[in-house]
Amino acid sequence: MEYEGILLGMGNPLLDISAVVDQEFLDKYDVQLNNAILAEEKHVPMYDEMSSKFKVEYIAGGATQNSIRIAQWMLQIPGATSYMGSIGKDKYGEEMKKNAKDAGINVHYYEDDKPTGTCAVCVLGGERSLIANLSAANCYKPDHLKKPENWALVEKAKYYYMAGFFLTVSPESIMLVAEHAHANNKVFATNLSAPFICEFFKDVQLKVLPYCDYVFGNETEARTFSKVHGWDTDNVEEIALKISQLPKASETRKRIAVITQGADPVVVAENGKVQLLPVTPLPKEKLIDTNGAGDAFVGGFLAQLILGKPVEESVRAGCYAANVVIQRSGCTVPEKPDYK
């Protein structure tokens, strides 16, 4: 099996500005824990205030980029993964390039004149809230994807992953890759990503879903998806089943829906059946922050999927990766995994 460039991710590369904050700060900027939103005018001052008021860490992030980095780490095969997205021509952009290169990912960034996108990660009591200021990340264009040296990454890959957040930036790019995957019998995966994606980007999300072989999400996103589509159920198992049974462009593979529920079992719906797979419990005192937990889960899952492992094994690896990440600040990992 040729592993070079086997997994390609596309998304919004963001520099995480992460800090443990207080409730007063969250209230001031009207921020809810365990949520992800796009920054509005009222959020603009929060980035500077965070760095002046709290101890901040800068970590290369962005949902898809996190998942690709974790998959690369789990695989330990140099150059197995590639990634595209848009960054600025600034020090944050340079930092992002260095970080990706150190992680062993083959990145082809589009470089825009706007500053590199940032994401405020507010942590309180181990829970996180994300406020993304996309900036340069919002400027990705299909023209970059169509360049021969970039489209070559698409041709080479056999697995694709794009979180729902990229729907807000370049649905056209997503569709180009999704259609390529469909025409060449390759595997395409996505993520519900956040309640606001399910609510306000419902139409583009529905356009992409027929091409998706795997759909990831957490229980909050799944329930929002259900509500938006008028399914009249809050039962995560039922919702996962319904997502897995939505119309599909190709019947070669049945869609698999994988919904995480924090410390509760992972719901896997496939072929009209639902499995509940346990997660490895973590004592509360070991939890540092949940930022990147869902991204890490996907990364661990995809690494095993690429190696041809069954879905139960992929979930186990996803839980392992998520467990490592929640015991550290941001979506970061030790040098090598000790996954058995």
N, C-alpha and C positions, 0 to 999 in steps of 0.2 A: 504493500500500500504506500502510495506517495503522499506524504503528509505536508509537504511544503505548500503554504497558502491554502490549505484545505477549508479553513473557516474565515469568512469575510464578514466584518461588521461595518455598518454605516450609522452615523448618529451625530449628536451634538457634543463636541469635545468642550468640556467646561473645567475651569479650575475651581475646585471646591475651596471655599474659605470657611473653615470649620471651627466652631467654638462652642464651649458649654456656656449657655446664656441663662438669664433669669426670666421668671414669668412676666415681670414688668416689661422687659424688652419685647417678648412675644406679643403682649397685649398692645404695646405702643404701635407695633407694625401690623396688628391684626393677623397674626400668624398662628395656625393650628398645628399641633404636633401630629406626626404620622401622616403628613400631607405633602404634596409637591405642587407648586404653582409657578406661573411665570410672573416675573417682577412687573409691577405697575409703577406709575409715577411716585406713589406714596412710599414705595420700597427703596427708591434710589439712595437715600442717605444711609440706609442700614448697613451697607457694606463698609463704609468708612467708620461708622460708629462701632461696628463689631470689632474692627482692628484696633480702635483706640481704647475701647472699654473692656474687652475680654482678651484672653490669651488665644490667638488664632493660629491655625495650622493651614498651610497651603498644600493641597493634594490634587494631583491630576485626576479629574473625574469625568462626569457625563455617563449616563446609564449604560449605553452600549459599549463605550470604551472600557468601563469597569468590567463588564462581563467578558469582553474579549481578553482583557489583561488577566483575569482569573482563569479563563480557559487555557491561555498560554502557559500560565504558571502551573496548572494541574497537569498539562500535557508534557511539559519539560522537553519539547521538541522545538529547537530554534526555528523561527520563521513559519511555524504552523498556522499562524493567524495573521490577517491583514485588517486594516481599518482605514476608513475615509471619513472626513468631516472637515469643517471649516474653522480655522484659527486666525488670529491676528498676527501682524508682523511686529510683535513686541516681546518683552521679556517673558511674559506668561506663555506666549506661543513657543518660545525657545525652550522653556522649562518643560512644556508638554511634549515637545519632540524628543528631548533628552530622556524623559521619563518613559515614553513608549519604546524608545530604542533600548534602554536598559532592561525593559521587560521582555524584549525579544519579539516585539510586534513589528510587522512591516507596515509603517504608516505612510499613506499618501495624502497629506493634508492639502486642502485648498487654502491659500493664504489671502486674506482680505485686508482692506485698509482700516476696517473697524477694529477696535480692541478685542482681544480674546475674551470669549464669554466666561462669566463667573457664576458660581452658584453658592449662595449663602446656606450653610448647613448649621442650623440652630439645634443644639443638643440640650435636652433637659431631662433628667431622670432616665437617661439611656435611650429615650425616644428621640427621633429626629424630625425636623421639618425642612423642606428644601424650597428655596426661592431662587429661581434661575433668571439671570439676566443674559439672554442668549448672545446679544451683540454680534460678533463675527460668526458665531455658530449658525446664526439665522440666515447667513448669506450663501449657503451651499447651493450650487447650480448643477443641473444635469450635464451642462457642457463639460464640467470637470470630469464627471463620471465617464463621458463618451470619449475622452482622450484615449488614444490607443494604449498608452502605458498604464492607465487606470482601469480601462475595460478589461485589460489582460488579467487583472486581479479577479474580476468577476468570472471570466472564462475558466480560470484555474481552480477557483473554489468549488467545493461540492456541498458546502453547508453555508447558509447565510443567516445572520441575526441582525434585526433592526428593532430597537425598542420603539414603542408607540410615540415617544417624544419627537422622533424624526418626522412624524406626520405633520407637525406644525411648521416644518421647514421646507422639505422637498418631497412631497408625495409622488411627484413625477419620477424622481430618482428611485424611490422605493418600487414603483410599478415596473420600471425598466428591469430591475434586478429580479423582481418577483416573476415577471413574464419569462425571463431567461431561465430561471430555476424550473418553472413549470414546463417549458419547452424541452429542457434537457434532463428531466426527471431528477432534479437535485432537491435538497431539503431546505425549506424556508421557514424561519421561526420569527415570531414577534412577541410583544409584551403589551398588556393593557396599559401598563406604566403609571397611570394616575387617574383619579376620578375625572379631572377636567378634560382629559383626552377622550374618555368615553362619552362625556356630555357634549363638548363643543367641537369635537372633530369626528363625530359619529359617522358622517357620510364618507369621508376618506378612509376611515377605519374599516367600514363595511366593504369598501372597494378592494382593500388589500386582503381581508380575511379569507376569501375563497382560495388564495394562493398559499395560505399558511398551513404547514404540516404540524407545527407546534405553536400553541398559544399559552404564554405564561401570564401570571398575574397574582395579586394577593386578594384576600377575602373582601377588603373594602372596595377595590376596583371591580371585582366580579359582581358585587351587589349593586354598584352604580351601573355597570353594564346592563344588568338585569332590569333595573328600574327604567333606564333610558329606552330599552327595547320593549317595555311594557310586559315583561314576563311574569310579573306578579308573584315572585318568589324571592325569599331572602336566603333560601337553603343553598349553601355553597356547592354541595354535591349535585343538586339538580341543575344549578347554573353551569357548572363545569361540563355536565353532560350535554346541555343545550348548546354550549359554545362548540363542543367537539362535533356536534351534528349540524352546524350551520352549513349552507351550501359550499361545495368545494369544487374548484376548477378541474382537478384531476382525481379520479377515484383510485389511482394506483396505490396511494397511501391513505389510510383513514387519518383524520386529524386527531391529535392528542392534546387535551387541555390539561395544564398543570397549574393548580392554584395553591399557593402557600398560605398558611394561617398562623404566622408567628410561631409560638411554641406548640400549637396544635398540629395534628397530622396533615401531611400534604395530600391534596385531593388530585387524583389522576383519573381523567375520564377518557376512555378509548373504546371504540367498537361497541358502544351501547352499555358498557359496564363502568362502574366506579370503584377505584381502589383507594383506601386510606393508608398512607405509608407514614410510619412514625418518624418524628425528628429526634435528634439526640438532645436530651434536655441539658440546659446549661444553668448552673446555679446563678441566681440574680446578682450576687456580688462579683461574678466574673464578667458581667455585661458592661462594656464600655460605651458603645453606641451602636444603634441599628443602621446607621448610614451605610449603604452599599450591601446590606444583607441580601436583598432580593436580587441585585445585580450579580453578587457572588454565587448565589444559588444557581442562577442561569448559567454562569460560567462553568461551574463544576458539572452541571448536568450536560452541557454541550460537549465538554471534554470527553465524557464517557460515551456519549452518543456517537461521536466521531470514531471512537475506538470500537464501535459495533456492539456495545454492551446493552443489555435489556433496560427497559424504562425504570425498573426497581433499583438497579445499580446506579443509573444516572441520577435518580432522586437522592440516593444515599450519598453520592459524591457532591451533589448540590448542597445537601444539608451539612456535610463536612466543611465545604468552602465557606458557607454562610456562618457556621460556628466559629471558624478561624477569624473571620472579618469582624464579627460583633465583639470579639475580645480585644480589638485594637481600635485606634482612632481612624475613622474614614475607611475607604475601601483599600486597605493595605494588607500585605501578607509578609510572612517571614521568607527567607531566601528560597527554601524548598518545601513542598508539601510532604507530610508524612502519612499520606492517605494509603490505607491498606485495602 
